[in-house]
Amino acid sequence: MRAAPAPLLDITVPRTLDEWVARFSQPQWRGTHVQGWLFEGVAARRAAEQALAAAGVHARLRCAYKPLVHHFLEEVDVELGSVAQAVVRCPAPATGSPRRFHLEAYPLAAMLPPGALQWDSAATHDGSYAVTLTLRSGEVREARVLAPNRVHSDCIGEPQQSPTGWLRAGTTPGASDLLDTAVDTDYEQLFAHVVRTVRQHPWPQAEPYFERLDIRIDLHGFEQPLPAVDESISTYEALHEDVYFSLLEMFQRHSGRATGDRRLQPGQIVPDVRPAQAASPTHSLRIAMRAFDTAAQDERAWLDTTAAQPFEAMGMAPPPARVAAALAQWQGERFAATTRQGRTVHGLYRAGDDAPVFLSAGQHANETSGVVGALRAAELLAQRPGAHFAFMPLENPDGYALHRELGAQHARHMHHAARYSALGDDIAYREKAPLYEREARQQALALSGAGLHINLHGYPAHEWTRPLSGYVPRGFEQWMLPKGFFLILRYHAGWLEQGRALLEEVTAALVHVAGLPEYNARQMALYEHHAGAIPFEVLHGTACMQAESTGDAPVTLITEFPDETVDGDAFRFAHTVQMATVLAAEQAWQRIMGRTPS
């Protein structure tokens, strides 16, 4: 058996919080007032403050990540429901999005009473938010909330402004006459070690560069629940996302491709960011290449709770064996393809008299509501006389396995490392042999002759950030905040009329899905409060995008439900909407193509 290669890096990094406690517990700091900002949770920060208080130091330690949200959670000493108005002036961004600090304040508008949060159009120029709080009692309070940031070059040399650590110390409360400086915290050091190690490694020129690249980080981080919006601020998730996309961008540069090129096949990049042992004085980081081991990976998958449940009752995505078993029960012509890791993409073709459609899900494997929605829709279509369709409910089994593996550690994280294939590319963009999963899509279209491809997708159900690379995820700026369920229309030249008719009919039908209009309106309102106007057309309460393309079918309808990652009733609602969209689109297509819906 071939020995595993030596790790690229295997180190520990001291905990900044412990270093600060040790530093300011020295006798010369007794009686001083210390303020610090770093990437730690409130419980750890309060414990450190108490330790410093025992040494005679007046300390206040705050969170450097989303500081305005943490200010309202930790330092506004009234129930947030008693706030009548909160007027906020944001810092002027040094680079990047002009709404950078409005975005970093998400989801504050939902944490306060409706209409309470108002933005002052003027900006501050000292790196802090200016907050004027009016309580229902009439009391007015003023506060300045530092948002410590640094301007720097990111992993591909682009200028960014990112959250950073900061220390202030003074002889009186709030003063900084003794110390006022940025601090390179442990969180930032871990990220920098990853970027530097991968950049300096002598990668080959030919893709893929590895089978699997593991980046294991044991971190003293935090998960801060935000019950008002069923969200959680997670430094583990944020670091996973920034590591994954930074390395993807670096490998794109190494390959000579443009940033964001989805055809890149570096191999599978797997950031695995877990809580460190509470008693550990350090964080740990290990970067290593290893071979695929599908059996071991499947053993590490999350605990399944869907056994024997009908699809409509599922509160989480089912295991792949359940998906395959469902297809095996239905009549039709089977087709399949083999993935890079040797798994099977299963497909089914049902001939009929109707205009053919192609239904797929799971291209991006961390978007799982489409898998169940597709199964539910196909189950109904299979019972309909004359229905004519090709069906592929799980297009990316390798990514799905990684999502289930990572989900065992963090069930409600986005896991964008599981989005693409085991080759590291987006299956839909694959152009050269071996085609692997792409063969199944080609078979589906060839067998069915479908003029419409209904392609079920999802996107983050909560905020998506890259905190150490400018905060806003490059190339995905419009996807970083939920904005409800929406549709993307792609059409070949000459097919715009049919595509627009499809959008009109489907969005009109979605008005009748219980709870969806209210859900969309609520999410779009919160999006607009922080990100500005929705940059899409809205039809019957559903946001829509459209573009001419040269894609697989003459018309493609892509669904986008914010399902990364929800469970329980929220997941059931997500796959119900996906199913309803498929059924509405299939029926509309019959009318558009001059058929009588069966």
C-alpha positions, 0 to 999 in steps of 0.5 A: 500500500502506498504511503501517504505523502508528508503533510504540506504543513502541520503546526499549532498557532497560539491563542491570541486571547490567552496571549492578551490575558498573559500580556495585560496581567503583567504589573505595569498594566494594573489600573489601565483600561484595555479594549480589544477586538478579536475573533472569539465568542462572547463567553470566552471574551467575558472569561478573559475580562474576568481574568484581567479584572483579577489582575487589576485591569479594566478590560472590554473585549469585543468581536472583530467580525460583524461588530455592529451586530455584536454591539446590539447583542452584547452592549445595548442593555435593553430588550431590542424590542424596546428600540423605537429607532436606530439611526446608523452611519457606516464607515466609508469603505476604503475599497470594494462595495460601497455598501460594504459596512451595510452588508456587514451589519446584516441581519440587524434590520430583522433583529430590531422592530420593523422599520426601526433601523435607518441608515444615515446617508453620510459616512464616518471616516474614523472606521466606526459606526455612529449609532443614535438609538431612540428607545420607546421611552423617549430616551436617546443614546449615542454610541461609536462602534469600531469596525477594525479593518485593514487594507491589504492585498488578497490571495491573488493580489487584489486590494481588499479591506477586511476585519482585523484584530485591534488593541487600545489601552489608556489611562482612563476609560475609552482612552488610547494614550498607551496603545492603539494598533492593529493586531494580527490575530490567530484567526488571521494567522491561520488563514495566512498560513494556509494561503502561504503554504499552498502558494509556495508548494511546487504544484504540477502544471497538469490538472488535477494537482491532487485527489484530495487536499485536506485543510484541517483546522481546529479553531477556538471559534464560535457559533452565535445564534440569531433567533430572529432570523434563524441564522447563526454567526459562525467563524468556523463556517466563514473560515471554511468559505474563505479558505475554499474560495481563496485556494480555488482562485489561487489554483485558477491563477496557477492554471492560467485560467481567469478568476472564477473559471468553473472548468478548473480541475484542481482536485477536491479541496476540503477545508475541515474547520472544527472546534478546538478542545476547550482546554487547548492553549493553541489552534492547530492546522494541518494541510495534506494531500491524500487519495480518495477513500469513498468507503471511509468517507461514507462511514463519516456521513451525517446520521440519517433520519429519513429512513422509511419516510416518504419524500414529502416528510423529509426534513433533511436530504436522504442518503444516495441509496434512497435516491437510487432505490426510488428510481429502481421502482419506477418504470422506464429506460435506465441510463447512468454515468460513473463519477471520478470517485467511482460512484454512479449517477442514476437516470431514468427516461420515460417516453410519452406523448407530451412535449419532453422535458429534462428534470435534474437536481444536485449539480451543486451537491450542497444544494439539497432541497432540489434533490427531494423536490425532483423526486417528489415531482417525478413521482407525480409525473410518473403517474401521469399518462403521456408524461414524457421526461428524463430524470436525474435527481442527483447529478453530483454524487461525489460532492453529495458524499462530501456534503454529508461528510462535512455535515456530520461536523456542522449540519447547518453550514453551507459547505461550498467545498461540496458544491463541485465535483471530485475533480473540483470543477462544475459539471455543467462546464466540463468540456473534455474527456473523461466526461464522467457525470457530464455523460449522464446529462448528455444521455438524458438530452439525447434520449428525450430530445427535451426542449426544456431543462428544469434544473433545480438549485439552491443558494445560501439560506444565511449570510455568506462571507469571506471575512479575510478577503474583503468580506463580500464573496468575489464573483458571488456578490448577488448571492451573499444574502438570501432574497427568497426563491427565484428563477433563472431563465437561459435560452438559445437564440430564437427561444426568448418568446417561449422562455418568457412565456414560461417565466410568466406562467410559472411565477403566476402559479407560484403565487398559489404555493402556501406561504411562498409570497410572504416568504419572498416578500420578507426575504427581499425586504431584508435583502434590500435593507442591507444590500440595496435594491433587488437587482432582478426583475420581479414577476408575481412576487418572484425575482427572475433573471434571464440571459441568452446562452448556448446551454444544453437545451433550447430553454433552461429554467434554473430554480434557486431556493435558499436552502444552504443549509436548512432542515426540518420544516424549513427544508420541507417547505423548500422541497415543496416549492421546488416540486411545485415549480417543476410541476408548473413548468412542465404543464406550462411547457405543454401549452407553450409547445402546443400540447394539451397538458395531461 
